[in-house]
Amino acid sequence: MTRSQKTCLHRRHHAFEAKEVGPVPPRLLPLAVVLVGVTLVGTTPGGALAQPPVAQQPLPEFELPDVIAPGRRPQPPTATPASVTVLTGAELRRLGVRTVGEAIAFVPETLARAYGGPGSLITPSIRGSGAEGVLVLLDGVPLNGVLSGNVDLSTLPIDDVERIEVLRGPFSAIYGSGALGGVISIVTRRRAAARATAGGGSLGVSALSVSSGGDAPLALRYDAAHGHRPNSDVRQGHLSFRAGGPAGAGTWDLRLHATAGTRGAPGPTFFPSLTARQDDARAVASLTLAREAGRTSDRLRVALHYDMIAFRDPAFAFDDRSDATAWTVEWQRALRLGADRVLTAGAEAALQSVRSRTVGTHAATVAALYVQDDRRLGPRLVLSSGLRADVHSAYGVQINPRVGLVYFVRPDVRVRAAVGRTFRGPALADLYYPFDGFVRGNPTLRPEHAWSADAGLEIGGGERPVMRATAFWSDVRDLIVYVPDAAFVFSPQNVGRAQILGGTVEVEGSLAPGWTLRAAGTAMRARDQATGLDLPNRPWLLGSVALTRAWPEGRSVTLTAVLVGARFADAANLVRLPGYGTVGLVAQTPVLQRMVARLVVANLFDTRYEALQGYPAPGRTVFAEVVWRR
């Protein structure tokens, strides 16, 4: 491979990083997970005889505004068969994270693939999926890039985030392409207090933000860092605006999010780049009209998503820029059919386009219809079923069903199960990348598709900790993998078949007055069925812990830990990356009236590791900030 070819490979590494899937621990793992869950039932204070019969305790209503993501409308987590984790804004700040990319490390079955230190690219993986197999929503608007199919989660600050909802499992029946592994839904606050923050720390990190607050808050944020490697500096600005109010018999809601930044692209340590730079910008605007009349609620959303990426490397006379736009229209109606059933139906249409110096100018249209039926069958059983049909101008029709159930053994003991078909359509770069001597697109690509299933046991709720044990499985076919030919030209092909098998045990909630815990451990394995080899960059173990001690006056201390197990860095399974663990400490306290000081120490024991081969993480870092709220 020539030096210029290596540069091209590095240049496209971010865009095409996640074309694999995977995991498969021992065959007895699902049984072990269930046994752990049964043990938790037996050790939970207050056995079955201590609880009134289920029929005497009302089950959750469908329309409580707890989470939005499972069925694209409000419903409580206990009434959905989805494996869903919710991180609230207050919890995010106690964890000491500043971006969505840092936050998802504390979500079960979810991996944050970080390409270095502050401001570097962070892409998600859920249950062994690639980055393009995770659908990321910002206030309901898809953020996955039209050109690459993935999202850089380091560009999403958590300042105005009300909550992050992460769904794991088969959700193409509701969300369409991109939800192969799951969904990350970011919900920002409708109304916020006026706020100003200032902070700084190791590696030249600085952060400033201000928000006007009120019913139509305008927020601005600026982040910068020198970085821990040559040419790893970053500067980034963020803007958000929200407004809304009554509109006739309904309401209107306008949201705007914009991000722009510049950063160095240092490349992997085995082929560093000291001159490559990347500029990027993103704008997301949406207008939502909603109305409720009796048992019917309607929603109409029009949204625009714009992405710009400009990459240049003077050392190789390379200068590229791509501009991608997606216009989407979505209509949804939720109809309550009696006290025990809600029927949700919707239609979507999207026009996607990209203009690039390398890929050229291309466009695609997408249309979809979906329906979901949630009903209660008797006092113990909730059944959810869904069906979605997608029509894409490039790769045709996809039909994806899904069915799940929640069985209440008693009000605080629930069994969940779900099965469905999921898919991920190829990104425009996969289809149309022109031949340039190294990479060539493939317009005949078919979508990746999979049958996925999960089952779990959940205990507790209310004032008691919630304990869960979950087993999951996925059979993925038509994997999109970049394969070299005899001339060493890489082209995406539908090859092989992968199987994912894993299990998770987790606990979250209050342990005692002032003490809260969130902890999870996942074992999984992703393997190519044809070769028996592991798919690359899929850890065999994942774990996280966040233990918080809070006092009534507003002080709190949180101890965090993240574990990532060993994994192979290459498809041939010749390079094995060791596992690693990091510990963090976060403390916050009121210092003056309406002012809070926060100290974050990350990688407390200065662990040296690489999340991805050739991209070393920084050692111990310290960050301090002061937050003023009106």
N, C-alpha and C positions, 0 to 999 in steps of 0.2 A: 504494500500500500504506500503510495507516495505521501509526502508531507501535506500537499494540498488536499488529498483525499481525506487524510486524518482530520484536517481542519473542517472539511465539509461534514464529516461524521460528527464531530463535536458540535458544530453549529446546529445540526438537526437533532441532537440527542434529546433536547428538552421536548421538541414537538412530537417525537416518535418513541418516547421512552417506554410507554406502557402498552405494549401490544400482546402481552401474555396474560395468563390467569393462573390461579391455582391452589391447593393443599390436600393431604390425605394421611392423617396420623394412623395409628394402629386401628384395626377394624373394630376393636372393642371400645374406642373412644366414645361414640355416642352412648353406649350402655353405661360407661363410667360417668358421663355427665348426668344421665338420668338418675343413677344411683346416688350421686352427690346431692342432687335436688331432693330425692326422697329422704335422704339423711337430714337435709335442712328442714323438711316438713316435720320429721320426727322430733327435732330438737327445738322447734319454734315454741316459745312460751304460749300456753293456752292451746290444748289439743282440740280435736274436732268436737268433743263433747262439751267443751267450754263455749262453743259458738252457737248462736241461734241458727236454726235452719235457714238455708239460702232464701227460701220463699218469704221469710219474715224480714229480710233485709233487702231493700231496693238495690238493684244493679245500677251502674252508672247510666245516665241518659246520654243519648248519642250527641246532643248538640251543645254540650259544655265546651267553652272556648279554651280547651287545654292545649291541644296540639293541632296543627293544620296539615302537616305533611302526609300522614298516612292515607287519607282519602281526599286530599285537596280541599278539605273543609273541616271546621272544628269538630273534634271528638276527643274524649278522654283516652289516655294511654291504656287504661285497663280494659277498654271495650274494643280495641283493635288487635287483630292477630299479628300485626307488624312487630318486629324487634326494633324498638325505638328508644333512643336516648335523648334527653333534653338537658342542655347546659344553659342555665339562666344567665342573664347579664351579671347579676351579683356574684354568681359562682365563678364566672370567667375572670372577674377582677380579683377574686380571692385566689385563683390559681396563678395569677401573675402573668398571664399570657397577653400579648398585644395584637395578635392576628388570629384569624380563623385557622390558619395552618398550624400554629402552635397548640390551639385548643383541641383539635381532633385527636391528638396523642392520648387524650384521656377518655376516648370513646371506645368501648369494647369492639374487637374485631376490625379496628380501623388503624391504618398505618399512615403516618405523615412522612413522605419521602423528601427529605431536605437535602438540597445541593450545597450545603455550606452553612455560613453564619447568618447574621442579621440581614434581612432583605433579599436573601437568595431564594431561588425557586423552591416552592413546596407544593407537591402534588399528592393527592389522596389515593389510598387503596382501601377498599372495603371487602372483606372476606376473600382476599387474594386477587381482586380485580386489578386491571390496569387503570391508569389515571382517567382514560377516556370512558371507562365503565362506571364512573361515579358521576351522577348528575348533580350539579351544584346550582341551587336556586338562591337568588337574592330578592326577597320580597315577592317570591313567586315567579321571577323572570329567570330563565336558564342563562347561565354564564359560560357554559362550555364553548370554547372557541370554534367558530365555523371552520377555520382553516385546520387547526390542530386537534380539536376535540377535547382538549383538557383545560384546566383552570389553574392559575398560579394563586394558591391560597395565601401567600405572603402579602398579597396586595389588598387584602380584606381586613381592615382594622376592626376591633371589637368595641370601639368607643360608644357607638349608638346601637349596638346589638341588644335587642330585648331577650332573644334566646336563639340557640342553634339546635335544630332538630335533625338527628341523624337516623335514617332508616336503613336497616341492613336486610337484604333479601330481595326476592323477585318482585320488582315494581314496574316493569315495562307495561303491565296491564293498565296502569294509571298514568304513568309519566312518559312512556315511549322510549326512544333511543337514549342511551346514556346511563340508564338505571340498571345496568347489568349486575353490578355489585350492590348498589344502594343509592340513597339520595342524601345530600347535605342541604338542608333548607335553612337559610339565614333570614331571620325576621328582625327588622329594625323597629325602634320605638315609634309609636304614633305621636306621642307627646313627651318632651324632655325638659328638664330643668336647665337653666343657663349654666354653663360649665366652662372652666378654663384649666388646662393642665400644662405642666412643664416638667421635663425629666431628662436624664442623661446617665451615661454609665460607660462601661468597658467598651473597647473597640470603637471609640468615638461615637457611640450611639447618642442621638439627641432626638427629642420628640416634643412638639408643641401642638396644642389644639385649643380651639375655642368654639363654643356653640351658643347661639342666641337664646335657645330654649323656647318655650311657649307652644302654641298650637301649630305654628309654621316654623319650626326650627331650621336655621341655617348653620351648618357645622363645617369647620375647616380644620385640617390636620396636616402637619409636616413632619416627616421622619427622615433621618439621615444616619449613616454609619460609615466609618472608615474601612471596616472589614478586618478579617484576620489573615488574609492572603493578599499578595500583590494583585491589583486590579479587581478587588472585590468590594469597592465602595458602592454606596447606593444613596440616592436622594429621591424622595417620593412625596407627592402632595395628594390630598384627598378632599373632596367636597361632597356634601350631602344636603338635600333639602326635601322637606315633606310638608304637604298642606292637604287639607280636606275639609269637608263639611257636608251639610244637607244639600240635596239636589232633587227637587220635586218630592216624590214619595220615597226617595232613596238617599244614597250618599255618594260622594265622589272622593277619590283619594289619589293624589299626585305624588310621585316619588322620583327623585333624581339622585343618582350616585355617579361620581366621576373620579377617576384616578389617572395620574400622569407621573412618570418617573424616568430616571436614567440610572444605569448601573453598569459596572464592569462585568465582563464575562470571563472569569479566570480559567475556565476549563478544568479538566481533571489534572491531577498532579503528574500523571505520566505523560501528559501532553499539554502543558500550561499555555495560556494565551495572555500576553501582557498588553495587547493593544485592542482587543475586541471589546466593543461597547454595544449595549442594547438600550434603546428608548422604547417605552410602551405607554399606551393610553387606553382607557376604557371609559365608556359612558353608557349608563343604563337609565332609561326614562320609562315610566309606566303611568298610565291613567286607568283607574279602576272605578267602574260604576256598579253599585250594588243596591239591591232592593229586596225587601221581605214583605210578603203579603200572605197572611194566614199561614198555611203550611208550606208555602213555596218561597224559596230564596233564589234570586238570580244574580249572576255576576258577569260583567263584561270587562275584559282587560285588553288594552292596546299597549304594546311595548316595543321599544327600540333598544337594541344592544349593538354597540359599535366597539370594535377592537382595532388597535393599531400596534404593530410591532416593527421596529426598524433595527436591523442588525448590520454592523459594519466592522470590518477588520482591515485597517490600512496595511498591515503586514502582508496581506494576500490580495490587496486591491479588491476586496469584496464589499459590496454595499447593497443591501436588500431592504425592501419595505413592503409590508402587506397591510391592507385595510379591509376589514371584514365587517359586514352589516347583516343584522337579522331583524326583520320586522315580524312581529307575531300578533295574532288576534286570538283570544280565547273566550268562549262563552260557556258558562256552566249553570245548570239548574239543579238544585237539591229539593226534593219533594218528600215531605213526611207523610207516609201512608199509615196512619194510625199511630198508636203509642209505641209500637215495637218495630217499625221499619222505616228506613230512609233510602230513597232511590236517588242516586246522583248520576247525571248525564252531562256530557260536554262535547264540544267540538273545538278544534284548533286549526289554524292555518299559519304558515310561516313562509317568508321569502328570504332566502339566504344568498348572499353574494360576497365575492372576494375579488380584490384587485391587487395583484402582486407582481413585482418585477421578475420573479422566478416562476411562480405558478401560473401567472397570467390572469385573465379575467374569466370568472365562471360564476354560475348562479344555479340554485336548486330551489325547488318548491316542496313543501311538506304539508299534508293535510291529515287530520286524524279525527276519529270519533271514539268516545269511550263511555262506558256505563259501569257503575258499581252499585251493588245491592247489599245493604247492611240490614240485617233483621235479627230479632231476638226470637229464638225458638224455645219457648218455655222459660222457666225461671232460672235455668243454669247455662243455657247455650246461646252464644252470639255467632252468627254465620255471616261471612263477608265474601262476596264473589264479584269478579270484575272481568271485563273484556274490552280490548282496545284494538282498533285497526288503524295502521299507519300506511300512508301512500307517499313514497318519496320518488321524485322525478328521476333519480339516478339508479336506485337499487330496488325499486318496486314496492310490493305490498308485504306488510308484516302483520300477522294476527297473533295476539298474545293474551291468553286467559290467565286468571288467577283465582284461587279459592282459599279461604282460611277460616279458622274457627277459634273461638275462645270458650273454654268450658270452665265454669265456676264450681270447683269442688266445694268450696264455701266462699263467702265474700272476700276472704284474704288469701285464698289459694286458687290460682288460675293455671290452666293448661292451655297452651297456644300451639297451633300448627298451621302451616301454610305451604302451598305448592303453586308454582306458576312458570310460565315461559317468559324469558327475558331476551332482549337483544341489544346490540350496539351497532349502529350503522357506521360505515367508514367515513372519516372526515374528508373534506374536499382535498386536502393535501395528499391523502392516501389515493384518491381517485385520479388527481390531475397533475401531480408533480411532474414537471417536464424532464426529459432526459438531459442531464448535465454532465455526463461522464461518471457519475457516482450513484445517483438516486433517480428512480423513474417511477411515476405513479402507475396505477392499474385501474382503468375505468370499468373493468369487469368484476371487481370485488363484490362479494356477497357480505351481508351483515354477519357478525358473530351472533350466535344464539345459544341459549342454554335452557335446560329444565332445572329449576332450583327448588329446594324444599328446606324447611326448618321446623323444629319442634322444640318446645321449651316448657319449663315449669316456673311459675312466679309465685312468691310467697310474701305477704306483708303488704304494707301501704298505710296511708294515713300518717299517724304519729310513729309508726314502727318502721324499721329499715325494710327495704325491698330486697329480696334475694332471688336471683334468677339462675337457672341452668338451661343452656340452649345447645342443641346440636344442629348443624347445617351441612348441606350437601348441594353440589352443583355439577352438572355435566355439560361442559362447554364445547361447542363444535364450530367449525369454520373459523378458527382463530386467525386473526390478521397478524402476520409476522413478516418482517422485512427479511427477505431471503436473497443472498448474493448468487449471481450466476457465474459462469466460467470466466467472464471478463471482470468480475468483482463489481458488478452493478447491482445495487440493492433495489428490490422491487417488492411491494407488499403482495402477499399471496394468502389465500385461504388454505391453511394447512392444519392437519392434525386435529386432535381432540384432547381436552384436558379435563381432569376431575378434581374437584375441591371437596374436602371433607374436614370438618373441624368441630370444635365444641368450646363453649365459654361458660365460666362461672363468674357471677358478679354480685356485688352488694352495694347499696347506696341508701343513705338516709341518716337519721339522727341516732347516735348510739346512746347519748345521755344529754342532759341539758348543757348546751354550749358546744357539744362535740358532734361533728358530722364526718361521714366517711363515704368515699366513692372509690371502689376497687374492683378490678376485673382481671381475669387471666384467660387467655385464648390459646389453644393448641390447634394447629391446622397444617395441612400439607397440600401443595399444588403439584400435580404431576402430569407430564405429557403421556397420554395413554399409549402412544405408539412406541416410545423409547423407554418409558419407565423412569425418565429423569425428571428432577424437580424443575419447575419453571423458575427463572431467575428472579432475585430480589423479593422472594416470598418467605418471610421468617417463619420458622416452625413454631415459635412461641411469641406471644405478645402479652404485655401486662402493664398495668398502671395503678397507682395508689395516690389518693389525695385525702389527707387527714387534716381537718380544720378544727381549731379551738377558737371560739368567738366569745366575746364578752358584751354585755348589754350596752356599754358606752361606745361601742363601735370599733373596739380593738379586735384584731384577729391574727392568728398565726397559722399558716398552712404548710405542711410538709408534703412534698410530692416526690414520686418516683416513677420512672418509665423504664420498662424492660423490652428490649427487642432481641429475639433469639438469633441463632446462626442461620445463614441462608447462602445460597450460591449466587455469585455475581454474573455467571454466564450460563447460556443454554446448555453447554456441554458438561456442566457441573465439575469443571476443573479448578475453579477459583472459589474457595469457601471463605466467606467473611465471618469473623467471630461475632458472637452476640455481645451486647453491651447493656449497661444500665446506668441511668443518671438519676441524681437526687437533687431536688430544689427546695428552697425555703423562701416563703413569702410572708412578710409582716406588714400590717397597716394599722395606723392609729390616728385618731383626731389630734390635730396640733393647735388649731385655732378654730374660732367659730366658722362653721361651714367649710372647713379645710381638712383634708386627709392627706397624710404622708404614707407612701408605700415603698417598701424595699424588696427587691427581687434578687435572689442569688440563684443562678442557674448552674447546673453541673457542679454542684457543691464540692465534690471530691476530685474535680479536674480530670475526669475520665477522658482518655484519648480513644477516639473511634471514628469510623466512617459509616454513615448511614447508607451511602452508595459508594461503590468503588471509585477511588480517585477524588472524592469530595470530603475531606476531613472536616469534622465539626470543631468549633472553637472549644477551648478549655473553660475553666471557671469564668463566669461573667457576673457583674453586679450592675443593677439598674435601680435608680431611685427616682421617684416622681412625686409631685405635689398636685393634688386635685382640689379645685375650689368649685363648689356648687352653691347656687343661689337658693 
